[in-house]
Amino acid sequence: MLSWYGPGAVRKRAFHSHCLWTHHEAPGLGAAENAVCVCDGGERGAFHQKGASGQPYLWARLDRKPNKLAEKRFKNFLHSKQNSKGWVPVEKNNKQYCWHSSVVNYEFEIALVLRHHSDDPGLLEISAVPLSDLLEQTLELIGTNINGNPYGLGSKKHPLHLLIPHGAFQIRNLPTLKHNDLLSWFEGCREGKIEGIVWHCSDGCLIKVHRHHLGLCWPIPDTYMNSKPVIINMNLNNYVYAFDAKCLFNHFSKIDNQKFGRLKDIILNV
């Protein structure tokens, strides 16, 4: 299978920075079922259970510059907390991971997720998804304050962030595995205006090709994902308690069922 990707893992596997071009180097590629798009310029997150209660929690990738002190502190942290290597739980109101925290609500156990509409593959949907549905998945955080905001989401005054499950967007018209064909596809095809491709091979291998591998720029002004209309599905009437007036869930509920021409056109009623 092929998919879009963000600069990180798809599902549970990590990617290598190099490219594999031939069937000899990647035996399962000849029988790849499909591909998905790279989820574009975000920060990785994953949903795992936390603590004795087993509550679903968003975990953020821990990035630190390599030095002896950081390595020592990280090892001590892992030993004391028994956490997953390279990941830390995103606590509510955590300043370091405030943008991650803004897309989850642990009280109601939901997350703000962008994906295809279930009844219309040409339409994107922003909805509140139960955390239990996202367990053991990796996702990409995109938005105003993440990696240059290639989709033009929100503004400095009203920042907007969303989660995209890795592997959520499949590529329909796939290029052949030849350098020139890949280059032409990224440069000349509307569907090619993405960050990269991840091949899901029949032997379980995942292979990533980023625009940078081909000498192409990213981010780009007009992305493929920003060419699609998006609808808001955020009816919060079924929840017993009211949401915080300043949270994104509440802001989206004010424009529930509204449709926008593209992601960058979304205006929150703040």
N, C-alpha and C positions, 0 to 999 in steps of 0.2 A: 504494500500500500504506500501511497505517496501523500505527503501533506505539506502544508506551510509549516514553518517553524519560527520560533523566536530564538534568540541566542542562547540556547540551552537544551535541556533534555526534553524528549517527547516520551510521555508516559514514564516508564521506570528506567529507561536507558540513557546513558550519557553519550554525547557525540565526540568524535575526534575532530581536530581542527583541519586535518588534511582531507583531500577528496580521493575517492576510489573511482576509477573510470572504467575498468574492464571487468568482464565476467570472471576472469581468472583471479583477479584480486578480490572480488566480492561474489562468491559462487551463487548465493541465493538471489542475486539481483535479476537474473534472467527470468525468475518466476515471481517477481514482485507483483503483488496484487494491485496496489495503487500507491498514490503519493499524496502527501498533504503539505500545505503551505507553511512556511515558517511564520510564526505568530508575531513577528515584527517588533523589534526595538523595545523589548520590555525587560522586566526583572522576573526571574523565576520564582515560583512558589509551588508548594505541594501540600496536599491535605492528608494528614495522618491523625491517628488518635493520640491523645495526650493524657497522662496521669492515670490513676487507678480507675477513674470513672469511664475512661475510654471515649471522652468527648471529642468529636471531630474538631481539628484545629488547623489553621493555616500556618505553614512553616515557610520561612524565607531562607533563601540561600545565603550562607555566611561568606562574605568576600573580605579578605584581609590581605594586605601586602605581606609577602613572606619575609619574616625576620624571626630571630631566635625567641625573642620575648613573646611575640604573638603566637608562635607555635607552642611554646610552653604553656601559656595561659589557655590556649584552645584545648590542649590535651587535658589540663586540669579541669576545665569546664566539662568536657565529655565524661571524665571519670566521675565527677561529682553529680552531674545531672543525668547521666546515662541517656543522652540525647542521640538522635541520628547524626551521623558524621556529616559535617558541612551544612547543617540546617539548624535553625533556631525557631522556636515557636513565636508567633506574632501575638503578643499580648495586647489587650485593649489599651488604647491611649499611649502605646509605645512610640516615643518621639522619633527614634531611629527608623522605625518601620511604620511611620504614620500613614503613608499612602497604602501600604498593604492593609493596615488596620481599617482604613476607611471603606474597604470593599467587603468586609465581613461583619456579621452581627452574631456574637456567640450566645446571646440571650435567646434569640429566636432561631439560631443555628441555620443561617442562610448566608449566601454570598451573591454579589453582583456579577453576573456572567454575561458575556457577549458570545453568541453563537448563531447558527442558522435557525430561522423559523422552522418549526417542525412540519408545517404544511406548505411552505413556499421556500424552496432552496435559493431563490433569488433575493430573498429578504432576510436581513439580519434582525436579531431580537436581543434586547436587553431585559433580563428578568432576574428575579430572586430565586436562586436554586438551593435546595436543601444541602447542607454540608455533607450529609450522609451519602448523597449521590455523587460527590466528588472525591470520596475517600480513595487513597492510593493513586491519585492522578497527579500529574504535574501540570502547571498552568503558567501562563504568562501574564504579568501585570503590565498594562499599558495605560497611558494617560498623560495629563498635563506636565507632570514633573518627572517623567521617566524617559531617559535616553533621547531627548530632543523632541519628544511628542510627535512622531511622524504622521499621526492621524488628526492632529489639530484638535484634540479633545479639551474642552473646558478653557479656562483662562487663569491667570495668576490670581485674580480676585475670587474666582469660583472654580477651583481645580476639580477635575473629574477623572476618575480612574475606574478601570474595569478589569476583570479576569477573563482570559481566553483559555479554555482547555486545550492542551497540545493535541494535535491530530484532528481538530474539529473541522478544518476546512480542507476538503479534498480537491485535488487538481483534476480537471476534466480532460483538457487537451494537453497531454504530457509530451514534452520534447524527447527526442532520442538521446541516448547517452554518448553524444559526440560533442566535443568542445564547441565547434562552430554552431551546431544546432541549439545547444544550450544558450550560447551567447545571443543568437538571433531571437530565441524565444523570450529571454529576459528583456531584450531591447525593443523588439517589434510587436510582441503579443500583448494584448490588454491584460490577460491573465498573468502575464509575466511581470507585472509591476508590483512585485512582492519582494520580501527580503531574501527568500531562498526556498529550497525544496528539501524535504526529508523523504528518502526512500525507505519503505518498510519491506524488507526482504522476507522470502518464505522461510529462510533459516533463522529468522529472528534478528538479523543484523539491521541496524539503522545507519543510513548514510546521509550526510548533510552536504549540500552545496549552497554556499552563500554567494550573494552577488559579488562580495569582495574577492572570492576565489577566482572570479573571472575578470577582475579588474574594473568592476562596475561600482557605481556609487550607491550608498545607502546612508541616510534616508533619501528619498526622492520626493518631489513636490506633489505628484498625483498618484497615490497608491491605489491598487486594485480594490482593496477593502473599502476605500473611501468613495468608490463608484457605486456602491450598493445602498439602497434605501434601508432604513432601520426603524423598527417599531418598538415602543416601550410597553412592556408587560409587567406592571408593578402595582397590582391591586392588593393593598395591605389590610383590607377590611376584615379579613378572617383572623387577624391576630388580636388577642385579647387586650394586650397593653399597647399604648401609643409608642411610636418610635420617637427618638430624639429629633427635635425640630430641625437641627442643623445637619443631620446625617444624610448621606447620599440616598439612602432608601426612601426617606421622607420626601426629598426633592424630586426623585423620579416618580413617586406616587402622585405628585401634582400634575404630571404630564402623562399619566397612564393612558395607554391606548393611542397616543399620538404617534404619527409617522413623520419621519424626517427624510430628506433626500439623500443624506449621507451623514456619517458620524460627526463631522466637524460642524454640521448645522444644528446639532442638539444644543438647545438653550434651556438651562434649568430655571424654574420659577423660584428664585431664592428670595 
